[in-house]
């Protein structure tokens, strides 16, 4: 059953029509049934950014940003609860989902995702951008909203705001191995990764997130995160860029992060999963409280759930986002 489900998804994806052209949200209908997300391609210098759009083109969508090694499928359960209020454009970051990988020899740098937000905003000629973000996407979203406070209508973050604070000695100790792994990964870009059955992939993804993504939720990420194996027709492989596993996350100066978060001034909603280990370190909590102190339009909520609470229990998040829209007259 699981094999047939994914096979149907992959076949459907092959038959989807995508538009590489710029979308005019005022004049052009992207699809006739708003309940079915539309595949969209945004051209970039190294290829394209893939995205899926819920809702119609009559109004500017919210830009939804996923977490590290996830993809736009992370919004598959929440977006249907929200798009009637505002359309949602969920992208795959470079190297993730259906988006193009960076060219050989290049590596993924988290601050580049901030520049990607700026690129998308300018590409669509949006006056202000609205952000719905999770994990890595939430960190990128806060960086953008803090750097360009007059260009963000609102910012919603799920389970992350700033990068977690790590022991610098452990970070430095890990760098030599990471750099060597990066070198190896660069030589294997054309190689097909190991393949698995759908049941095996589901368990691997579930365990790889420390059980944060519920077993029944993995299917939403597998739609865009797997491909059929050319070696075994009954197996599939994880299709994201393997270089993502070895990215160098550079710890940032705490004074720099503090100066950044003090600039967050737009209406902001932060939802923290109580069962998530992330954003719980002393520095992350300190920065959260600094935002609360400096931004009168900062709403903070704690809900039972894992790091992927928005995917596993979307109603909990929707019940906070919809009142947030109303409170600040965002719809």
C-alpha positions as CSV (number, residue, x, y, z in Angstrom):
1,X,0.0,0.0,0.0
2,X,2.8,2.4,0.9
3,X,4.7,1.6,-2.2
4,X,1.6,2.2,-4.4
5,X,0.9,5.5,-2.6
6,X,4.3,6.9,-3.3
7,X,4.4,5.6,-6.8
8,X,1.1,7.4,-7.5
9,X,2.6,10.6,-6.0
10,X,5.7,10.3,-8.2
11,X,3.6,9.7,-11.4
12,X,1.4,12.6,-10.5
13,X,4.4,14.8,-10.1
14,X,5.7,13.9,-13.6
15,X,2.4,14.9,-15.1
16,X,2.2,18.3,-13.3
17,X,2.4,21.4,-15.4
18,X,4.8,24.0,-14.1
19,X,5.4,27.5,-15.2
20,X,9.0,28.9,-15.3
21,X,7.6,32.3,-16.0
22,X,7.2,35.2,-13.7
23,X,3.7,35.1,-12.0
24,X,1.6,38.2,-12.1
25,X,-0.6,37.9,-9.0
26,X,-2.9,40.6,-10.1
27,X,-3.8,39.4,-13.6
28,X,-3.0,35.7,-14.0
29,X,-4.9,32.7,-12.7
30,X,-2.5,29.9,-11.7
31,X,-5.1,27.3,-11.3
32,X,-8.9,26.8,-11.1
33,X,-9.2,24.7,-8.0
34,X,-7.6,26.5,-5.0
35,X,-7.8,23.3,-2.9
36,X,-5.2,21.6,-5.0
37,X,-1.7,23.3,-4.6
38,X,-0.2,24.4,-7.9
39,X,3.5,23.6,-8.7
40,X,5.4,26.7,-9.5
41,X,9.0,27.3,-10.7
42,X,11.0,30.4,-9.9
43,X,14.0,30.8,-12.2
44,X,17.4,31.5,-10.5
45,X,20.9,31.7,-11.9
46,X,21.7,28.1,-11.0
47,X,18.4,26.6,-12.1
48,X,15.1,27.1,-10.3
49,X,13.3,27.2,-7.0
50,X,10.3,24.9,-6.8
51,X,7.3,25.9,-4.8
52,X,3.6,24.9,-4.3
53,X,0.9,27.5,-4.1
54,X,-2.3,27.1,-2.1
55,X,-5.0,29.6,-3.0
56,X,-5.5,31.9,-6.0
57,X,-3.5,34.7,-7.5
58,X,-5.9,37.5,-6.5
59,X,-3.8,38.5,-3.6
60,X,-0.2,38.2,-2.6
61,X,0.7,34.9,-0.9
62,X,2.5,34.3,2.4
63,X,5.9,32.9,1.7
64,X,6.4,29.6,3.7
65,X,9.9,28.5,4.5
66,X,10.7,24.9,5.7
67,X,13.4,23.5,8.0
68,X,16.8,22.0,7.3
69,X,16.6,18.9,5.0
70,X,12.8,19.1,5.0
71,X,10.9,20.5,2.0
72,X,7.7,22.3,1.1
73,X,5.7,19.2,2.1
74,X,6.2,20.3,5.7
75,X,3.2,22.6,5.1
76,X,0.9,20.0,3.5
77,X,-1.3,19.6,6.6
78,X,-1.3,23.2,7.9
79,X,-1.7,25.2,4.6
80,X,-5.2,23.7,3.9
81,X,-6.4,25.2,7.2
82,X,-5.0,28.7,6.3
83,X,-5.0,29.4,2.6
84,X,-8.6,30.6,2.4
85,X,-7.6,33.6,4.5
86,X,-4.3,34.2,2.6
87,X,-2.7,32.2,-0.2
88,X,0.4,30.3,0.8
89,X,3.5,29.9,-1.5
90,X,5.7,27.2,0.1
91,X,9.2,26.9,-1.5
92,X,11.8,24.2,-1.5
93,X,15.1,25.7,-0.5
94,X,18.0,25.0,-2.9
95,X,19.1,21.4,-2.7
96,X,15.8,20.4,-1.1
97,X,12.6,19.0,-2.6
98,X,12.3,19.7,-6.3
99,X,14.5,22.8,-6.3
100,X,17.8,22.9,-8.2
101,X,21.0,22.0,-6.3
102,X,23.9,24.4,-6.0
103,X,26.6,23.9,-8.7
104,X,29.4,21.4,-8.1
105,X,32.1,22.8,-5.9
106,X,29.7,25.1,-3.9
107,X,28.3,24.6,-0.5
108,X,25.1,25.6,1.3
109,X,25.4,28.6,3.6
110,X,22.4,29.5,5.8
111,X,22.8,33.2,5.2
112,X,22.3,32.6,1.5
113,X,18.7,31.6,2.3
114,X,18.2,35.2,3.6
115,X,19.3,36.5,0.3
116,X,16.9,34.1,-1.4
117,X,14.0,35.7,0.5
118,X,15.1,39.0,-0.8
119,X,15.4,37.6,-4.3
120,X,11.9,36.2,-4.2
121,X,10.5,39.5,-2.9
122,X,12.1,41.4,-5.7
123,X,11.2,38.8,-8.3
124,X,7.5,39.2,-7.6
125,X,7.8,42.9,-6.9
126,X,6.1,42.7,-3.5
127,X,6.1,45.8,-1.5
128,X,6.1,43.9,1.8
129,X,6.6,40.2,2.4
130,X,4.7,38.0,4.8
131,X,6.6,35.0,6.3
132,X,5.5,31.6,7.7
133,X,8.6,29.8,8.8
134,X,9.8,26.7,10.6
135,X,13.3,25.8,12.1
136,X,16.0,26.8,9.6
137,X,13.4,28.8,7.7
138,X,12.4,30.6,10.9
139,X,16.0,31.6,11.5
140,X,16.3,32.9,8.0
141,X,13.0,34.7,8.3
142,X,14.0,36.4,11.5
143,X,17.3,37.5,9.9
144,X,15.4,39.0,7.0
145,X,12.7,40.6,9.1
146,X,15.4,42.2,11.3
147,X,17.5,43.4,8.5
148,X,14.6,44.8,6.5
149,X,12.0,45.8,9.1
150,X,10.1,48.1,6.8
151,X,9.7,45.4,4.1
152,X,8.0,42.7,6.2
153,X,4.3,42.7,6.9
154,X,4.4,39.9,9.5
155,X,6.6,37.0,10.6
156,X,5.4,33.7,12.0
157,X,8.0,31.3,13.5
158,X,7.6,27.7,14.6
159,X,10.0,26.3,17.2
160,X,13.0,28.5,16.2
161,X,14.1,32.1,16.2
162,X,17.9,32.2,16.4
163,X,20.5,29.4,16.0
164,X,20.9,27.3,19.1
165,X,23.9,28.1,21.3
166,X,26.5,25.3,21.0
167,X,29.8,24.6,22.9
168,X,32.4,26.3,20.7
169,X,35.0,23.7,21.5
170,X,32.7,20.9,20.3
171,X,32.0,22.9,17.1
172,X,35.7,23.4,16.4
173,X,36.4,19.7,17.2
174,X,33.8,18.7,14.6
175,X,35.0,21.0,11.8
176,X,37.9,18.8,10.5
177,X,35.6,15.8,10.0
178,X,32.9,18.0,8.4
179,X,35.4,19.6,6.0
180,X,36.6,16.1,4.9
181,X,33.1,14.9,4.5
182,X,32.3,18.0,2.3
183,X,35.3,17.1,0.1
184,X,33.9,13.5,-0.3
185,X,30.4,14.7,-1.0
186,X,31.6,16.9,-3.8
187,X,32.9,13.8,-5.7
188,X,29.6,11.9,-5.4
189,X,27.1,14.4,-6.8
190,X,26.3,12.2,-9.8
191,X,26.1,8.9,-7.7
192,X,22.7,7.5,-6.8
193,X,22.4,7.2,-3.0
194,X,21.5,4.0,-1.2
195,X,17.9,2.9,-1.9
196,X,15.3,1.6,0.5
197,X,11.7,0.4,0.6
198,X,9.1,3.0,1.5
199,X,8.6,1.4,4.9
200,X,12.4,1.7,5.5
201,X,12.5,5.3,4.3
202,X,9.6,6.2,6.6
203,X,11.4,4.8,9.6
204,X,14.7,6.4,8.7
205,X,13.2,9.8,8.3
206,X,11.2,9.4,11.5
207,X,14.3,8.3,13.5
208,X,16.5,10.9,11.8
209,X,14.4,13.7,13.3
210,X,14.6,12.1,16.7
211,X,11.0,11.0,16.2
212,X,10.0,14.7,15.7
213,X,8.2,13.9,12.4
214,X,5.5,11.4,13.3
215,X,5.5,8.2,11.3
216,X,2.2,9.1,9.7
217,X,3.6,12.5,8.7
218,X,6.7,11.3,6.9
219,X,4.7,10.7,3.7
220,X,4.2,14.4,3.2
221,X,8.0,15.0,3.1
222,X,8.7,11.9,1.1
223,X,6.5,13.2,-1.8
224,X,9.2,15.8,-2.6
225,X,12.1,14.2,-0.8
226,X,12.5,10.8,-2.6
227,X,12.9,9.4,-6.1
228,X,12.6,5.9,-7.6
229,X,15.9,3.9,-7.7
230,X,17.3,3.2,-11.2
231,X,18.8,0.0,-9.8
232,X,15.7,-1.5,-8.1
233,X,12.2,-0.7,-9.2
234,X,10.8,-1.5,-5.8
235,X,13.0,0.9,-3.9
236,X,13.6,4.7,-3.6
237,X,16.3,7.0,-2.4
238,X,16.4,10.3,-0.5
239,X,16.7,12.9,-3.3
240,X,17.9,16.0,-1.4
241,X,21.5,17.1,-2.0
242,X,23.9,15.1,0.2
243,X,26.0,18.1,0.7
244,X,23.3,19.4,3.1
245,X,24.4,16.8,5.7
246,X,27.8,18.4,6.0
247,X,27.1,22.1,6.1
248,X,29.3,24.2,8.3
249,X,27.0,26.0,10.8
250,X,29.0,29.0,11.9
251,X,28.3,30.1,15.5
252,X,27.6,33.9,15.5
253,X,28.8,36.5,17.9
254,X,26.2,36.9,20.6
255,X,26.3,40.7,20.4
256,X,25.6,40.5,16.7
257,X,22.6,38.3,17.3
258,X,21.4,40.6,20.0
259,X,21.7,43.6,17.7
260,X,19.8,41.7,15.1
261,X,16.8,40.6,17.2
262,X,16.4,44.1,18.6
263,X,15.4,45.2,15.1
264,X,12.4,42.8,14.8
265,X,9.5,45.2,14.8
266,X,6.8,43.7,12.6
267,X,3.8,41.7,14.1
268,X,5.4,38.4,15.0
269,X,4.0,35.1,16.2
270,X,6.3,32.5,17.8
271,X,5.1,29.0,18.7
272,X,7.4,26.7,20.7
273,X,6.8,23.0,20.9
274,X,7.1,21.9,24.5
275,X,8.5,18.5,23.5
276,X,11.2,20.0,21.2
277,X,14.8,20.2,22.4
278,X,15.5,23.2,20.1
279,X,15.5,26.9,21.1
280,X,15.6,25.8,24.8
281,X,19.2,26.8,25.6
282,X,19.8,29.8,27.8
283,X,20.9,32.1,25.0
284,X,17.8,31.3,22.8
285,X,15.5,32.0,25.7
286,X,17.3,35.2,26.4
287,X,16.9,36.4,22.8
288,X,13.2,35.4,22.9
289,X,12.7,37.5,26.0
290,X,14.6,40.4,24.4
291,X,12.2,40.3,21.4
292,X,9.3,40.2,23.8
293,X,10.7,43.3,25.6
294,X,11.5,45.3,22.4
295,X,8.6,44.4,20.2
296,X,5.0,45.1,21.5
297,X,3.6,43.1,18.6
298,X,5.4,39.9,19.6
299,X,3.0,37.0,20.6
300,X,4.5,33.9,22.1
301,X,2.8,30.6,22.7
302,X,3.9,27.2,24.0
303,X,2.0,24.1,22.8
304,X,2.4,20.4,23.4
305,X,4.3,18.9,20.5
306,X,7.6,18.2,18.8
307,X,9.8,20.3,16.6
308,X,7.4,19.4,13.8
309,X,4.2,20.2,15.7
310,X,2.9,22.2,12.7
311,X,3.1,19.0,10.5
312,X,1.9,16.5,13.1
313,X,-0.8,18.6,14.8
314,X,-1.7,21.5,12.4
315,X,-4.9,22.4,14.1
316,X,-2.9,23.6,17.2
317,X,-1.0,26.0,15.0
318,X,-3.9,27.1,12.9
319,X,-5.8,28.0,16.1
320,X,-3.0,30.4,17.0
321,X,-2.3,31.8,13.5
322,X,-5.9,32.7,12.6
323,X,-6.4,34.9,15.8
324,X,-3.0,36.5,15.1
325,X,-4.2,37.5,11.6
326,X,-7.3,39.1,13.2
327,X,-5.5,40.7,16.1
328,X,-3.2,42.7,13.8
329,X,-5.6,43.1,10.9
330,X,-3.4,41.1,8.6
331,X,-6.2,39.6,6.4
